[in-house]
């Protein structure tokens, strides 16, 4: 799998963004799998196995016309999920 296969940007309204964050928060509370929508050119969802601990990063940058907020979450892949490519 190429890393950039699942990178995408999508413009959302504040309401649809809050719904996405609420859905992610609920899945994190359940702690099993995080299901995210595929990029708009692909069908379905991508399921990511969750693990602990979760490393977090927040980055804010100010540009002339935009404010960029980047939230990174990373965790170790469970042993049974790790495959050689």
Buried (B, 14 or more C-beta within 10 A) or exposed (E): EEEEEEEEEEEEEEEEEEEBEEBBEEBEEEEEEBEBBEEEEEEEEEEBBBBEEEEEEEEEEEEEEEEEEEEEEEBEEEEEEEEEE
